[in-house]
Amino acid sequence: MSRYLIDRIENTENIQLLTQAQVGCVNGNGTVQSVRIKQADGQSEEVQTAGVFVMVGADPGTSWLRGVVGLDAKGFVVTGRDARKHPDFARHWHQPRDPHDLETTCAGVFAVGDVRSGSTKRVASAVGEGSMAVRYVHEMLAE
């Protein structure tokens, strides 16, 4: 999360930040009215609230992709021009063309959204990238 967002959250009185907590249940009828929270110490409580924002972390869960597609130093999937520069590119790439913008070091494998190195880490961007990847898949199939 960006530092400016962290600062705004910490300095806003009507936001309660709960770390190391699990949301067990969201209650309401058409809108959020309360959530059941389980703290790290095992204590559970119901909190009255009109909204919930969940921050799941910024570490990509890509260890299972190591050796399959190129990853950057932080574990994000490299795509497009960055894929071409990656040490794994020559080992995996067997096409006469350059990779598409969202294509990994493995031809035909695309990465979009937060898992992609250099992405903007926003839902709207991920949705747009997903639709772009569909277009690239159609282009590949037409080849």
C-alpha positions as YAML, in Angstrom:
chain: A
units: angstrom
residues:
- id: 1
  name: MET
  ca: [0.00, 0.00, 0.00]
- id: 2
  name: SER
  ca: [1.24, 3.46, -0.83]
- id: 3
  name: ARG
  ca: [2.66, 5.49, 2.07]
- id: 4
  name: TYR
  ca: [0.21, 8.35, 1.48]
- id: 5
  name: LEU
  ca: [-2.73, 5.93, 1.87]
- id: 6
  name: ILE
  ca: [-1.25, 4.46, 5.05]
- id: 7
  name: ASP
  ca: [-0.84, 7.97, 6.48]
- id: 8
  name: ARG
  ca: [-4.43, 8.93, 5.56]
- id: 9
  name: ILE
  ca: [-5.82, 5.76, 7.15]
- id: 10
  name: GLU
  ca: [-3.79, 6.19, 10.33]
- id: 11
  name: ASN
  ca: [-4.86, 9.83, 10.64]
- id: 12
  name: THR
  ca: [-8.59, 9.31, 10.02]
- id: 13
  name: GLU
  ca: [-10.49, 9.01, 13.30]
- id: 14
  name: ASN
  ca: [-13.42, 7.00, 11.98]
- id: 15
  name: ILE
  ca: [-11.23, 4.24, 10.50]
- id: 16
  name: GLN
  ca: [-10.25, 1.37, 12.76]
- id: 17
  name: LEU
  ca: [-7.24, -0.56, 11.46]
- id: 18
  name: LEU
  ca: [-7.16, -4.21, 12.50]
- id: 19
  name: THR
  ca: [-4.01, -6.12, 11.61]
- id: 20
  name: GLN
  ca: [-3.53, -9.87, 11.96]
- id: 21
  name: ALA
  ca: [-7.32, -10.28, 12.13]
- id: 22
  name: GLN
  ca: [-9.69, -12.50, 10.19]
- id: 23
  name: VAL
  ca: [-13.13, -11.51, 8.98]
- id: 24
  name: GLY
  ca: [-15.33, -14.47, 9.83]
- id: 25
  name: CYS
  ca: [-18.64, -13.09, 8.60]
- id: 26
  name: VAL
  ca: [-20.05, -9.95, 7.00]
- id: 27
  name: ASN
  ca: [-23.62, -9.21, 8.14]
- id: 28
  name: GLY
  ca: [-26.25, -6.97, 6.62]
- id: 29
  name: ASN
  ca: [-29.26, -6.73, 4.39]
- id: 30
  name: GLY
  ca: [-28.29, -5.04, 1.13]
- id: 31
  name: THR
  ca: [-25.50, -3.11, 2.86]
- id: 32
  name: VAL
  ca: [-22.79, -3.99, 5.35]
- id: 33
  name: GLN
  ca: [-23.99, -3.53, 8.93]
- id: 34
  name: SER
  ca: [-21.45, -5.49, 10.97]
- id: 35
  name: VAL
  ca: [-18.59, -7.96, 10.73]
- id: 36
  name: ARG
  ca: [-17.46, -10.77, 12.99]
- id: 37
  name: ILE
  ca: [-13.72, -10.39, 13.62]
- id: 38
  name: LYS
  ca: [-11.36, -13.02, 15.01]
- id: 39
  name: GLN
  ca: [-8.19, -11.49, 16.43]
- id: 40
  name: ALA
  ca: [-4.78, -13.21, 16.40]
- id: 41
  name: ASP
  ca: [-5.18, -14.03, 20.11]
- id: 42
  name: GLY
  ca: [-8.31, -16.06, 19.31]
- id: 43
  name: GLN
  ca: [-10.79, -13.51, 20.69]
- id: 44
  name: SER
  ca: [-13.85, -12.93, 18.51]
- id: 45
  name: GLU
  ca: [-16.08, -9.86, 18.40]
- id: 46
  name: GLU
  ca: [-18.81, -8.34, 16.29]
- id: 47
  name: VAL
  ca: [-18.03, -4.85, 15.04]
- id: 48
  name: GLN
  ca: [-20.76, -2.47, 13.80]
- id: 49
  name: THR
  ca: [-19.58, -0.93, 10.54]
- id: 50
  name: ALA
  ca: [-20.86, 0.39, 7.22]
- id: 51
  name: GLY
  ca: [-17.91, -0.86, 5.21]
- id: 52
  name: VAL
  ca: [-14.90, -3.14, 5.06]
- id: 53
  name: PHE
  ca: [-11.62, -2.77, 3.18]
- id: 54
  name: VAL
  ca: [-9.43, -5.84, 3.06]
- id: 55
  name: MET
  ca: [-5.70, -5.50, 2.41]
- id: 56
  name: VAL
  ca: [-4.36, -8.96, 1.66]
- id: 57
  name: GLY
  ca: [-0.74, -7.95, 1.24]
- id: 58
  name: ALA
  ca: [1.66, -7.03, -1.49]
- id: 59
  name: ASP
  ca: [3.69, -10.22, -1.84]
- id: 60
  name: PRO
  ca: [2.87, -12.20, -4.97]
- id: 61
  name: GLY
  ca: [2.09, -15.90, -4.49]
- id: 62
  name: THR
  ca: [4.17, -16.97, -7.47]
- id: 63
  name: SER
  ca: [6.77, -19.34, -6.05]
- id: 64
  name: TRP
  ca: [5.04, -22.18, -7.93]
- id: 65
  name: LEU
  ca: [5.85, -20.35, -11.21]
- id: 66
  name: ARG
  ca: [9.61, -20.16, -10.64]
- id: 67
  name: GLY
  ca: [11.31, -21.90, -13.57]
- id: 68
  name: VAL
  ca: [8.10, -21.85, -15.62]
- id: 69
  name: VAL
  ca: [7.91, -18.12, -16.38]
- id: 70
  name: GLY
  ca: [10.34, -15.32, -15.59]
- id: 71
  name: LEU
  ca: [9.92, -13.55, -12.26]
- id: 72
  name: ASP
  ca: [11.53, -10.33, -11.09]
- id: 73
  name: ALA
  ca: [13.56, -10.05, -7.86]
- id: 74
  name: LYS
  ca: [10.36, -9.59, -5.80]
- id: 75
  name: GLY
  ca: [8.57, -12.55, -7.40]
- id: 76
  name: PHE
  ca: [6.29, -10.64, -9.78]
- id: 77
  name: VAL
  ca: [5.81, -12.07, -13.29]
- id: 78
  name: VAL
  ca: [7.73, -10.22, -16.02]
- id: 79
  name: THR
  ca: [5.88, -9.51, -19.27]
- id: 80
  name: GLY
  ca: [6.41, -7.87, -22.64]
- id: 81
  name: ARG
  ca: [9.73, -6.05, -23.07]
- id: 82
  name: ASP
  ca: [10.77, -7.02, -19.53]
- id: 83
  name: ALA
  ca: [10.16, -10.68, -20.39]
- id: 84
  name: ARG
  ca: [12.50, -10.32, -23.39]
- id: 85
  name: LYS
  ca: [15.28, -9.02, -21.09]
- id: 86
  name: HIS
  ca: [14.82, -11.80, -18.49]
- id: 87
  name: PRO
  ca: [17.55, -14.50, -18.23]
- id: 88
  name: ASP
  ca: [14.90, -17.24, -18.70]
- id: 89
  name: PHE
  ca: [13.68, -15.78, -21.99]
- id: 90
  name: ALA
  ca: [16.08, -17.61, -24.31]
- id: 91
  name: ARG
  ca: [15.40, -20.92, -22.55]
- id: 92
  name: HIS
  ca: [11.60, -20.67, -22.80]
- id: 93
  name: TRP
  ca: [10.85, -18.56, -25.88]
- id: 94
  name: HIS
  ca: [10.54, -20.48, -29.15]
- id: 95
  name: GLN
  ca: [8.66, -18.00, -31.32]
- id: 96
  name: PRO
  ca: [9.93, -15.85, -34.22]
- id: 97
  name: ARG
  ca: [8.08, -12.83, -32.77]
- id: 98
  name: ASP
  ca: [8.55, -10.68, -29.67]
- id: 99
  name: PRO
  ca: [6.22, -11.29, -26.73]
- id: 100
  name: HIS
  ca: [2.98, -9.32, -26.58]
- id: 101
  name: ASP
  ca: [2.79, -6.63, -23.87]
- id: 102
  name: LEU
  ca: [1.24, -8.97, -21.27]
- id: 103
  name: GLU
  ca: [2.95, -12.17, -22.40]
- id: 104
  name: THR
  ca: [5.48, -13.84, -20.13]
- id: 105
  name: THR
  ca: [8.78, -15.53, -21.00]
- id: 106
  name: CYS
  ca: [6.70, -18.54, -22.02]
- id: 107
  name: ALA
  ca: [4.82, -17.97, -25.29]
- id: 108
  name: GLY
  ca: [1.06, -18.10, -24.87]
- id: 109
  name: VAL
  ca: [1.16, -17.52, -21.11]
- id: 110
  name: PHE
  ca: [-0.10, -14.10, -20.08]
- id: 111
  name: ALA
  ca: [-0.04, -12.31, -16.73]
- id: 112
  name: VAL
  ca: [-2.35, -9.47, -15.73]
- id: 113
  name: GLY
  ca: [-3.15, -7.48, -12.62]
- id: 114
  name: ASP
  ca: [-1.25, -7.35, -9.35]
- id: 115
  name: VAL
  ca: [0.88, -10.41, -10.10]
- id: 116
  name: ARG
  ca: [2.49, -8.66, -13.06]
- id: 117
  name: SER
  ca: [5.77, -6.80, -12.57]
- id: 118
  name: GLY
  ca: [5.24, -3.09, -13.14]
- id: 119
  name: SER
  ca: [1.44, -3.18, -12.86]
- id: 120
  name: THR
  ca: [-0.37, -0.27, -11.21]
- id: 121
  name: LYS
  ca: [-1.94, -2.57, -8.56]
- id: 122
  name: ARG
  ca: [-5.49, -1.29, -9.11]
- id: 123
  name: VAL
  ca: [-8.63, -3.32, -9.90]
- id: 124
  name: ALA
  ca: [-9.59, -1.19, -12.90]
- id: 125
  name: SER
  ca: [-6.15, -1.68, -14.42]
- id: 126
  name: ALA
  ca: [-6.30, -5.44, -13.86]
- id: 127
  name: VAL
  ca: [-9.69, -5.63, -15.58]
- id: 128
  name: GLY
  ca: [-8.37, -3.67, -18.54]
- id: 129
  name: GLU
  ca: [-5.27, -5.84, -18.75]
- id: 130
  name: GLY
  ca: [-7.47, -8.94, -18.67]
- id: 131
  name: SER
  ca: [-9.43, -7.76, -21.68]
- id: 132
  name: MET
  ca: [-6.18, -6.91, -23.48]
- id: 133
  name: ALA
  ca: [-4.87, -10.41, -22.79]
- id: 134
  name: VAL
  ca: [-7.99, -11.89, -24.39]
- id: 135
  name: ARG
  ca: [-7.26, -9.87, -27.52]
- id: 136
  name: TYR
  ca: [-3.66, -11.13, -27.55]
- id: 137
  name: VAL
  ca: [-4.86, -14.73, -27.19]
- id: 138
  name: HIS
  ca: [-7.09, -14.24, -30.24]
- id: 139
  name: GLU
  ca: [-4.14, -12.80, -32.17]
- id: 140
  name: MET
  ca: [-2.00, -15.78, -31.21]
- id: 141
  name: LEU
  ca: [-4.68, -18.25, -32.25]
- id: 142
  name: ALA
  ca: [-5.02, -16.47, -35.58]
- id: 143
  name: GLU
  ca: [-1.27, -16.93, -36.20]
...
